[in-house]
Amino acid sequence: MTIIEHRDVACAIIFNSFGEILLQKKDLRYLSYPGVWSFFGGAVETGETPKQAVIRELKEEIGINFEEITLFDTRDCEDPPPQ
């Protein structure tokens, strides 16, 4: 039986003036979804809004400070635990 863990996550879609999208490729040692291309982002921490989480994650992952972002969508995400 697979146990589904619920958590709030926030992701960023970053694109340039040519419509190209910036993605990251997960390391093969990454616990969930190793080797896949994905958006930047991660878990929303206690007391954070999704916008605050995206801004924090972008600073942590690629070292860029974003002061303003536009919310695109929200949805529930259920992720199986790493194998």
Helices and strands as residue ranges (DSSP letters): E 5-6, E 9-12, E 14-15, E 21-22, E 24-25, E 37-38, E 40-43, H 50-62, E 78-79
